[in-house]
Amino acid sequence: MSRIDLKQIDLQFEREISHLNRSTFATHRDAICEDARQAVSDLRFDIENWVNDLNSRSIACYELEKLLETKRSVVELPRLRTRGINLTDIENYKSDVLRVIAKAIVNSYLESLFRNQEFSRIKEEEVFDN
């Protein structure tokens, strides 16, 4: 397995945040995007640790949900809060932001699995030869 590239994850974050932008009410688009970027920034250290854990296979992709859920309180969404959005909607937006983070990490992880096709083919031949 190739190592997950943090730059690739950052690109994936931007892609997912952009998608979040399209799925949000027009009056809140800029706020949710900025809040999502802030959440990614606030969780940067944790994200790097999770990526290292995935690379070393210390955690599995499905465990990322639990890890992210423990960070829900870190996702504050201050720009949305100043717009007077109700608490239920704030929690829904938090879930959207956590989903964006999880999706970016997992997609980058899955993309990294078979990057080195030559190595994958050699391992496959070894399995079938035995």
Short mmCIF file of the C-alpha atoms (twelve columns), coordinates in Angstrom:
data_MODEL
# 
_entry.id   MODEL 
# 
loop_
_atom_site.group_PDB 
_atom_site.id 
_atom_site.type_symbol 
_atom_site.label_atom_id 
_atom_site.label_alt_id 
_atom_site.label_comp_id 
_atom_site.label_asym_id 
_atom_site.label_seq_id 
_atom_site.Cartn_x 
_atom_site.Cartn_y 
_atom_site.Cartn_z 
_atom_site.pdbx_PDB_model_num 
ATOM 1   C CA . MET A 1   0.000   0.000   0.000   1 
ATOM 2   C CA . SER A 2   1.222   3.440   -0.827  1 
ATOM 3   C CA . ARG A 3   1.239   5.970   1.945   1 
ATOM 4   C CA . ILE A 4   -1.645  8.385   2.016   1 
ATOM 5   C CA . ASP A 5   -0.493  11.787  0.860   1 
ATOM 6   C CA . LEU A 6   -1.650  14.671  3.060   1 
ATOM 7   C CA . LYS A 7   -1.645  16.976  0.038   1 
ATOM 8   C CA . GLN A 8   -4.083  14.627  -1.666  1 
ATOM 9   C CA . ILE A 9   -6.304  14.748  1.403   1 
ATOM 10  C CA . ASP A 10  -6.218  18.548  1.365   1 
ATOM 11  C CA . LEU A 11  -7.326  18.501  -2.275  1 
ATOM 12  C CA . GLN A 12  -10.071 16.065  -1.349  1 
ATOM 13  C CA . PHE A 13  -11.171 18.373  1.516   1 
ATOM 14  C CA . GLU A 14  -11.527 21.264  -0.922  1 
ATOM 15  C CA . ARG A 15  -13.468 19.095  -3.338  1 
ATOM 16  C CA . GLU A 16  -15.839 17.913  -0.621  1 
ATOM 17  C CA . ILE A 17  -16.232 21.409  0.850   1 
ATOM 18  C CA . SER A 18  -17.042 22.676  -2.627  1 
ATOM 19  C CA . HIS A 19  -19.699 19.978  -2.914  1 
ATOM 20  C CA . LEU A 20  -21.030 20.970  0.504   1 
ATOM 21  C CA . ASN A 21  -21.233 24.514  -0.835  1 
ATOM 22  C CA . ARG A 22  -23.557 23.388  -3.640  1 
ATOM 23  C CA . SER A 23  -25.833 21.452  -1.293  1 
ATOM 24  C CA . THR A 24  -26.332 24.286  1.215   1 
ATOM 25  C CA . PHE A 25  -28.877 27.078  1.228   1 
ATOM 26  C CA . ALA A 26  -27.566 30.052  -0.722  1 
ATOM 27  C CA . THR A 27  -27.667 32.312  2.339   1 
ATOM 28  C CA . HIS A 28  -25.338 30.014  4.282   1 
ATOM 29  C CA . ARG A 29  -22.910 28.813  1.586   1 
ATOM 30  C CA . ASP A 30  -19.948 31.005  2.376   1 
ATOM 31  C CA . ALA A 31  -20.377 30.512  6.115   1 
ATOM 32  C CA . ILE A 32  -20.502 26.695  5.968   1 
ATOM 33  C CA . CYS A 33  -17.491 26.547  3.658   1 
ATOM 34  C CA . GLU A 34  -15.424 28.806  5.890   1 
ATOM 35  C CA . ASP A 35  -16.545 26.923  9.003   1 
ATOM 36  C CA . ALA A 36  -15.674 23.598  7.353   1 
ATOM 37  C CA . ARG A 37  -12.200 24.878  6.451   1 
ATOM 38  C CA . GLN A 38  -11.784 26.097  10.035  1 
ATOM 39  C CA . ALA A 39  -12.816 22.678  11.383  1 
ATOM 40  C CA . VAL A 40  -10.258 20.974  9.125   1 
ATOM 41  C CA . SER A 41  -7.634  23.406  10.368  1 
ATOM 42  C CA . ASP A 42  -8.616  22.851  14.005  1 
ATOM 43  C CA . LEU A 43  -8.444  19.075  13.549  1 
ATOM 44  C CA . ARG A 44  -5.236  19.088  11.473  1 
ATOM 45  C CA . PHE A 45  -3.129  17.385  14.166  1 
ATOM 46  C CA . ASP A 46  -5.753  14.673  14.685  1 
ATOM 47  C CA . ILE A 47  -6.177  14.187  10.942  1 
ATOM 48  C CA . GLU A 48  -2.436  13.679  10.523  1 
ATOM 49  C CA . ASN A 49  -2.472  11.130  13.356  1 
ATOM 50  C CA . TRP A 50  -5.416  9.282   11.814  1 
ATOM 51  C CA . VAL A 51  -3.667  9.205   8.453   1 
ATOM 52  C CA . ASN A 52  -0.546  7.786   10.100  1 
ATOM 53  C CA . ASP A 53  -2.679  5.198   11.895  1 
ATOM 54  C CA . LEU A 54  -4.342  4.202   8.619   1 
ATOM 55  C CA . ASN A 55  -0.944  3.962   6.930   1 
ATOM 56  C CA . SER A 56  0.367   1.724   9.687   1 
ATOM 57  C CA . ARG A 57  -2.924  -0.182  9.789   1 
ATOM 58  C CA . SER A 58  -3.384  0.629   13.476  1 
ATOM 59  C CA . ILE A 59  -6.962  1.646   12.723  1 
ATOM 60  C CA . ALA A 60  -9.476  0.646   10.084  1 
ATOM 61  C CA . CYS A 61  -11.605 2.998   8.013   1 
ATOM 62  C CA . TYR A 62  -14.751 2.185   9.972   1 
ATOM 63  C CA . GLU A 63  -13.073 3.348   13.195  1 
ATOM 64  C CA . LEU A 64  -12.739 6.827   11.756  1 
ATOM 65  C CA . GLU A 65  -16.421 7.480   12.483  1 
ATOM 66  C CA . LYS A 66  -15.897 6.971   16.205  1 
ATOM 67  C CA . LEU A 67  -12.754 9.070   16.217  1 
ATOM 68  C CA . LEU A 68  -14.480 11.906  14.403  1 
ATOM 69  C CA . GLU A 69  -17.530 11.715  16.645  1 
ATOM 70  C CA . THR A 70  -15.295 12.347  19.665  1 
ATOM 71  C CA . LYS A 71  -14.243 15.607  17.965  1 
ATOM 72  C CA . ARG A 72  -17.803 16.882  17.379  1 
ATOM 73  C CA . SER A 73  -17.380 19.488  20.121  1 
ATOM 74  C CA . VAL A 74  -14.312 20.906  18.346  1 
ATOM 75  C CA . VAL A 75  -16.439 21.715  15.295  1 
ATOM 76  C CA . GLU A 76  -17.935 24.994  16.487  1 
ATOM 77  C CA . LEU A 77  -19.261 26.578  13.251  1 
ATOM 78  C CA . PRO A 78  -19.012 30.167  14.536  1 
ATOM 79  C CA . ARG A 79  -20.027 31.789  11.238  1 
ATOM 80  C CA . LEU A 80  -23.240 29.786  11.074  1 
ATOM 81  C CA . ARG A 81  -24.010 30.440  14.728  1 
ATOM 82  C CA . THR A 82  -23.840 34.209  14.174  1 
ATOM 83  C CA . ARG A 83  -26.554 33.845  11.530  1 
ATOM 84  C CA . GLY A 84  -29.072 32.693  14.138  1 
ATOM 85  C CA . ILE A 85  -29.427 29.121  12.865  1 
ATOM 86  C CA . ASN A 86  -31.270 26.838  15.273  1 
ATOM 87  C CA . LEU A 87  -29.391 24.205  17.268  1 
ATOM 88  C CA . THR A 88  -30.836 21.255  15.336  1 
ATOM 89  C CA . ASP A 89  -29.595 22.678  12.048  1 
ATOM 90  C CA . ILE A 90  -26.196 23.462  13.602  1 
ATOM 91  C CA . GLU A 91  -25.891 19.800  14.638  1 
ATOM 92  C CA . ASN A 92  -26.846 18.740  11.112  1 
ATOM 93  C CA . TYR A 93  -24.176 21.024  9.681   1 
ATOM 94  C CA . LYS A 94  -21.651 19.583  12.150  1 
ATOM 95  C CA . SER A 95  -22.521 16.131  10.849  1 
ATOM 96  C CA . ASP A 96  -22.006 17.381  7.293   1 
ATOM 97  C CA . VAL A 97  -18.575 18.753  8.177   1 
ATOM 98  C CA . LEU A 98  -17.552 15.530  9.937   1 
ATOM 99  C CA . ARG A 99  -18.777 13.550  6.922   1 
ATOM 100 C CA . VAL A 100 -16.680 15.745  4.613   1 
ATOM 101 C CA . ILE A 101 -13.584 15.088  6.721   1 
ATOM 102 C CA . ALA A 102 -14.222 11.344  6.890   1 
ATOM 103 C CA . LYS A 103 -14.946 11.105  3.180   1 
ATOM 104 C CA . ALA A 104 -11.782 12.981  2.235   1 
ATOM 105 C CA . ILE A 105 -9.597  10.774  4.424   1 
ATOM 106 C CA . VAL A 106 -11.215 7.494   3.398   1 
ATOM 107 C CA . ASN A 107 -11.271 8.353   -0.322  1 
ATOM 108 C CA . SER A 108 -7.593  9.264   -0.202  1 
ATOM 109 C CA . TYR A 109 -6.850  6.051   1.685   1 
ATOM 110 C CA . LEU A 110 -8.721  3.932   -0.848  1 
ATOM 111 C CA . GLU A 111 -7.033  5.720   -3.746  1 
ATOM 112 C CA . SER A 112 -3.646  4.938   -2.213  1 
ATOM 113 C CA . LEU A 113 -4.239  1.198   -1.949  1 
ATOM 114 C CA . PHE A 114 -3.322  0.186   -5.472  1 
ATOM 115 C CA . ARG A 115 -1.229  3.085   -6.723  1 
ATOM 116 C CA . ASN A 116 1.752   0.864   -7.396  1 
ATOM 117 C CA . GLN A 117 0.211   -1.504  -9.938  1 
ATOM 118 C CA . GLU A 118 3.487   -3.330  -10.576 1 
ATOM 119 C CA . PHE A 119 3.744   -4.277  -6.910  1 
ATOM 120 C CA . SER A 120 0.082   -5.323  -6.803  1 
ATOM 121 C CA . ARG A 121 0.514   -7.561  -9.867  1 
ATOM 122 C CA . ILE A 122 3.625   -9.224  -8.380  1 
ATOM 123 C CA . LYS A 123 1.811   -9.935  -5.106  1 
ATOM 124 C CA . GLU A 124 -1.169  -11.334 -7.056  1 
ATOM 125 C CA . GLU A 125 1.108   -13.657 -9.042  1 
ATOM 126 C CA . GLU A 126 2.690   -14.875 -5.788  1 
ATOM 127 C CA . VAL A 127 -0.735  -15.691 -4.351  1 
ATOM 128 C CA . PHE A 128 -1.823  -17.631 -7.420  1 
ATOM 129 C CA . ASP A 129 1.512   -19.459 -7.730  1 
ATOM 130 C CA . ASN A 130 1.216   -20.876 -4.208  1 
# 
